[in-house]
């Protein structure tokens, strides 16, 4: 079972998360979700939320970018998933996925919790 890292190479925290995993001998499959070819669909985002324990997508929403993108604070989960799929800048990173579990790597050490 492979470890998948939802990663943005332009983000310092995401880079540190990838370095941490590699330092621990984990070579994750890297998904550069900001790339048009590797974007996450709303269904994939829902699956990530489920693997995080059924959390709201707001757990891994970049709140500061949400307001700028016009996403209302009162938007429901379906609208948040759709907005994140449409605008991947709204997704907090890095996110680790391993089997039936997923975790937001904030702080980065949390990525090891599911390794």
RADANOR-V611713 format. One line per field, one symbol per residue. phi: phi as a letter, one per 20 degrees, with the letter a starting at -180 (. if undefined). psi: psi as a letter, one per 40 degrees, with the letter a starting at -180 (. if undefined). burial: # if it has 16 or more other ideal C-beta (glycine too) atoms within 10 Angstrom, else .. Layout:
# RADANOR-V611713
phi=???
psi=???
burial=???
This chain:
# RADANOR-V611713
phi=.eeddeccfedgfffffffffffenddffedefffgfdgeegffffffgffeomfffffcefgfefffeneffeffggffgfffffcfffefbecdcbmecbbeecfggffffdf
psi=hihhhhiheehddddddddddddeehgihhhgeehdeeihidddddddddeeffiieedfhgddddddeehidehiddddddddddgeeehiiihhhhbeiiihfhiddddede.
burial=..######.....#..##.##....#.#.#####....##.#.###.##.##....#..###...#....#...#....######.##.#########...####..#..#..#.
